[in-house]
Amino acid sequence: MLRVELVSESATETERVAAKLAQGLGPGDIVLVSGDVGTGKTTFVRGASHALGIQETVTSPSFTIGRRYPGQPPVSHVDLFRLDSLEHEDPALLGDYLELDAVTFVEWPAAALPELEPGRIVLRVRLEHLGGDRRRLRLEAEEAVLDRLASR
């Protein structure tokens, strides 16, 4: 895995970075998106999802745990903000979202890490506030995914 750090000056720029990275994603891939409240996790997922062909409005599914958007490939968006662990949850809670035909984005992924197949996690994104609309994006990914960002 390689590590890259970028600074985004706006939500629009965060979406553009996510869209470029999404070009390196395919069915079965899992992207972990972490950061404090309000750092732009859902903004990142929205930019990537639209680049993957999702035309629906992408919003945070924090009260429903997840959403699956139809597309080629489908996109699953999971938000585990309310969960410290999955220990006392239904074992099938994530099943519909982790299908091999979809690209899956997991916000607040700590609770799900024991349930995720490490080989499917192709990108880890950590967003941090830098003041105003500025954000730091810390990316950790396979070289091929980051190469797509660098080539754009």
C-alpha positions as YAML, in Angstrom:
chain: A
units: angstrom
residues:
- id: 1
  name: MET
  ca: [0.00, 0.00, 0.00]
- id: 2
  name: LEU
  ca: [1.13, 3.51, -0.82]
- id: 3
  name: ARG
  ca: [0.29, 6.65, 1.13]
- id: 4
  name: VAL
  ca: [-0.53, 10.04, -0.38]
- id: 5
  name: GLU
  ca: [-1.63, 13.26, 1.27]
- id: 6
  name: LEU
  ca: [-3.64, 15.94, -0.55]
- id: 7
  name: VAL
  ca: [-5.26, 19.20, 0.48]
- id: 8
  name: SER
  ca: [-8.72, 20.08, -0.80]
- id: 9
  name: GLU
  ca: [-9.81, 23.72, -0.82]
- id: 10
  name: SER
  ca: [-13.56, 23.01, -1.14]
- id: 11
  name: ALA
  ca: [-16.28, 20.39, -1.14]
- id: 12
  name: THR
  ca: [-16.28, 20.53, -4.94]
- id: 13
  name: GLU
  ca: [-12.56, 19.76, -5.01]
- id: 14
  name: THR
  ca: [-13.05, 16.87, -2.57]
- id: 15
  name: GLU
  ca: [-15.69, 15.45, -4.92]
- id: 16
  name: ARG
  ca: [-13.29, 15.82, -7.88]
- id: 17
  name: VAL
  ca: [-10.51, 13.95, -6.06]
- id: 18
  name: ALA
  ca: [-12.97, 11.19, -5.16]
- id: 19
  name: ALA
  ca: [-14.19, 11.00, -8.76]
- id: 20
  name: LYS
  ca: [-10.63, 10.52, -10.02]
- id: 21
  name: LEU
  ca: [-9.95, 7.82, -7.47]
- id: 22
  name: ALA
  ca: [-13.21, 6.07, -8.34]
- id: 23
  name: GLN
  ca: [-11.84, 5.40, -11.82]
- id: 24
  name: GLY
  ca: [-9.52, 2.87, -10.19]
- id: 25
  name: LEU
  ca: [-12.35, 1.01, -8.44]
- id: 26
  name: GLY
  ca: [-14.35, -2.00, -9.53]
- id: 27
  name: PRO
  ca: [-16.89, -4.54, -8.33]
- id: 28
  name: GLY
  ca: [-15.94, -6.11, -5.02]
- id: 29
  name: ASP
  ca: [-13.76, -3.21, -3.92]
- id: 30
  name: ILE
  ca: [-14.22, -1.68, -0.47]
- id: 31
  name: VAL
  ca: [-13.24, 1.89, 0.39]
- id: 32
  name: LEU
  ca: [-12.95, 2.89, 4.06]
- id: 33
  name: VAL
  ca: [-13.71, 6.56, 4.73]
- id: 34
  name: SER
  ca: [-12.94, 7.99, 8.15]
- id: 35
  name: GLY
  ca: [-12.65, 11.37, 9.84]
- id: 36
  name: ASP
  ca: [-14.39, 13.51, 12.40]
- id: 37
  name: VAL
  ca: [-17.97, 14.71, 12.02]
- id: 38
  name: GLY
  ca: [-18.23, 17.26, 9.22]
- id: 39
  name: THR
  ca: [-14.93, 16.52, 7.50]
- id: 40
  name: GLY
  ca: [-16.54, 15.58, 4.18]
- id: 41
  name: LYS
  ca: [-16.85, 11.79, 4.28]
- id: 42
  name: THR
  ca: [-20.22, 11.79, 2.54]
- id: 43
  name: THR
  ca: [-18.99, 14.49, 0.13]
- id: 44
  name: PHE
  ca: [-16.16, 12.14, -0.82]
- id: 45
  name: VAL
  ca: [-18.55, 9.20, -1.29]
- id: 46
  name: ARG
  ca: [-20.91, 11.37, -3.36]
- id: 47
  name: GLY
  ca: [-18.11, 12.41, -5.74]
- id: 48
  name: ALA
  ca: [-16.91, 8.83, -6.17]
- id: 49
  name: SER
  ca: [-20.45, 7.47, -6.60]
- id: 50
  name: HIS
  ca: [-21.34, 9.98, -9.30]
- id: 51
  name: ALA
  ca: [-18.11, 9.13, -11.14]
- id: 52
  name: LEU
  ca: [-19.15, 5.47, -11.00]
- id: 53
  name: GLY
  ca: [-22.39, 6.38, -12.78]
- id: 54
  name: ILE
  ca: [-24.79, 6.79, -9.86]
- id: 55
  name: GLN
  ca: [-27.29, 9.50, -10.76]
- id: 56
  name: GLU
  ca: [-29.34, 9.47, -7.56]
- id: 57
  name: THR
  ca: [-28.69, 11.95, -4.78]
- id: 58
  name: VAL
  ca: [-26.10, 10.43, -2.44]
- id: 59
  name: THR
  ca: [-26.75, 11.27, 1.21]
- id: 60
  name: SER
  ca: [-25.47, 9.91, 4.51]
- id: 61
  name: PRO
  ca: [-27.27, 6.71, 5.52]
- id: 62
  name: SER
  ca: [-26.32, 7.10, 9.21]
- id: 63
  name: PHE
  ca: [-29.85, 6.37, 10.46]
- id: 64
  name: THR
  ca: [-30.45, 3.43, 8.13]
- id: 65
  name: ILE
  ca: [-26.89, 1.99, 8.22]
- id: 66
  name: GLY
  ca: [-26.65, 1.71, 4.45]
- id: 67
  name: ARG
  ca: [-27.98, 2.34, 0.98]
- id: 68
  name: ARG
  ca: [-27.40, 0.48, -2.24]
- id: 69
  name: TYR
  ca: [-27.54, 2.48, -5.45]
- id: 70
  name: PRO
  ca: [-28.27, 0.61, -8.69]
- id: 71
  name: GLY
  ca: [-25.68, 1.01, -11.40]
- id: 72
  name: GLN
  ca: [-22.94, -0.72, -13.36]
- id: 73
  name: PRO
  ca: [-21.41, -1.43, -10.92]
- id: 74
  name: PRO
  ca: [-23.88, -0.88, -8.08]
- id: 75
  name: VAL
  ca: [-22.58, 1.26, -5.22]
- id: 76
  name: SER
  ca: [-23.14, 0.47, -1.56]
- id: 77
  name: HIS
  ca: [-22.78, 3.26, 1.00]
- id: 78
  name: VAL
  ca: [-22.55, 2.22, 4.65]
- id: 79
  name: ASP
  ca: [-22.37, 4.61, 7.60]
- id: 80
  name: LEU
  ca: [-21.58, 3.03, 10.96]
- id: 81
  name: PHE
  ca: [-21.46, 6.24, 13.01]
- id: 82
  name: ARG
  ca: [-23.95, 4.93, 15.58]
- id: 83
  name: LEU
  ca: [-22.16, 1.60, 16.15]
- id: 84
  name: ASP
  ca: [-19.12, 0.94, 18.33]
- id: 85
  name: SER
  ca: [-18.99, -2.67, 17.19]
- id: 86
  name: LEU
  ca: [-21.08, -5.25, 15.34]
- id: 87
  name: GLU
  ca: [-20.83, -7.72, 18.21]
- id: 88
  name: HIS
  ca: [-24.50, -7.42, 19.26]
- id: 89
  name: GLU
  ca: [-25.89, -6.75, 15.79]
- id: 90
  name: ASP
  ca: [-27.58, -9.12, 13.36]
- id: 91
  name: PRO
  ca: [-24.77, -11.03, 11.59]
- id: 92
  name: ALA
  ca: [-26.43, -10.22, 8.25]
- id: 93
  name: LEU
  ca: [-26.42, -6.45, 8.91]
- id: 94
  name: LEU
  ca: [-23.75, -5.73, 6.29]
- id: 95
  name: GLY
  ca: [-24.45, -8.62, 3.96]
- id: 96
  name: ASP
  ca: [-26.57, -6.73, 1.44]
- id: 97
  name: TYR
  ca: [-23.96, -3.99, 1.16]
- id: 98
  name: LEU
  ca: [-20.83, -6.11, 0.81]
- id: 99
  name: GLU
  ca: [-21.88, -8.01, -2.30]
- id: 100
  name: LEU
  ca: [-19.07, -8.77, -4.75]
- id: 101
  name: ASP
  ca: [-20.87, -7.01, -7.62]
- id: 102
  name: ALA
  ca: [-20.74, -3.60, -5.91]
- id: 103
  name: VAL
  ca: [-18.19, -0.97, -4.96]
- id: 104
  name: THR
  ca: [-18.71, -0.40, -1.23]
- id: 105
  name: PHE
  ca: [-17.91, 2.75, 0.74]
- id: 106
  name: VAL
  ca: [-17.86, 2.41, 4.53]
- id: 107
  name: GLU
  ca: [-17.96, 5.56, 6.66]
- id: 108
  name: TRP
  ca: [-16.86, 5.19, 10.29]
- id: 109
  name: PRO
  ca: [-15.39, 1.75, 9.45]
- id: 110
  name: ALA
  ca: [-13.88, 0.79, 12.83]
- id: 111
  name: ALA
  ca: [-16.91, -1.27, 13.89]
- id: 112
  name: ALA
  ca: [-16.86, -3.27, 10.66]
- id: 113
  name: LEU
  ca: [-13.14, -4.01, 10.34]
- id: 114
  name: PRO
  ca: [-13.40, -7.51, 11.87]
- id: 115
  name: GLU
  ca: [-16.14, -8.34, 9.33]
- id: 116
  name: LEU
  ca: [-14.38, -7.06, 6.21]
- id: 117
  name: GLU
  ca: [-12.17, -9.15, 3.98]
- id: 118
  name: PRO
  ca: [-8.77, -7.39, 4.07]
- id: 119
  name: GLY
  ca: [-8.06, -8.23, 0.42]
- id: 120
  name: ARG
  ca: [-11.15, -6.31, -0.70]
- id: 121
  name: ILE
  ca: [-10.14, -3.07, 1.03]
- id: 122
  name: VAL
  ca: [-8.41, -1.21, -1.79]
- id: 123
  name: LEU
  ca: [-8.50, 2.34, -0.48]
- id: 124
  name: ARG
  ca: [-8.46, 3.98, 2.94]
- id: 125
  name: VAL
  ca: [-9.34, 7.66, 3.11]
- id: 126
  name: ARG
  ca: [-8.99, 9.83, 6.20]
- id: 127
  name: LEU
  ca: [-10.34, 13.38, 6.04]
- id: 128
  name: GLU
  ca: [-9.27, 16.11, 8.46]
- id: 129
  name: HIS
  ca: [-10.41, 19.71, 9.03]
- id: 130
  name: LEU
  ca: [-7.83, 22.36, 8.13]
- id: 131
  name: GLY
  ca: [-10.09, 25.33, 8.78]
- id: 132
  name: GLY
  ca: [-12.85, 26.81, 6.66]
- id: 133
  name: ASP
  ca: [-13.59, 24.58, 3.68]
- id: 134
  name: ARG
  ca: [-10.06, 23.15, 3.55]
- id: 135
  name: ARG
  ca: [-9.55, 19.45, 4.21]
- id: 136
  name: ARG
  ca: [-6.56, 17.14, 4.31]
- id: 137
  name: LEU
  ca: [-7.13, 13.81, 2.58]
- id: 138
  name: ARG
  ca: [-4.80, 11.04, 3.65]
- id: 139
  name: LEU
  ca: [-5.03, 8.21, 1.16]
- id: 140
  name: GLU
  ca: [-3.70, 4.70, 1.51]
- id: 141
  name: ALA
  ca: [-4.22, 2.44, -1.47]
- id: 142
  name: GLU
  ca: [-2.87, -0.07, -3.88]
- id: 143
  name: GLU
  ca: [-0.49, 1.50, -6.35]
- id: 144
  name: ALA
  ca: [-2.87, 1.02, -9.30]
- id: 145
  name: VAL
  ca: [-5.63, 3.07, -7.61]
- id: 146
  name: LEU
  ca: [-3.28, 5.93, -6.76]
- id: 147
  name: ASP
  ca: [-1.73, 5.78, -10.25]
- id: 148
  name: ARG
  ca: [-5.12, 6.66, -11.70]
- id: 149
  name: LEU
  ca: [-5.23, 9.80, -9.54]
- id: 150
  name: ALA
  ca: [-1.72, 10.83, -10.54]
- id: 151
  name: SER
  ca: [-2.42, 10.35, -14.26]
- id: 152
  name: ARG
  ca: [-5.35, 12.78, -14.35]
...
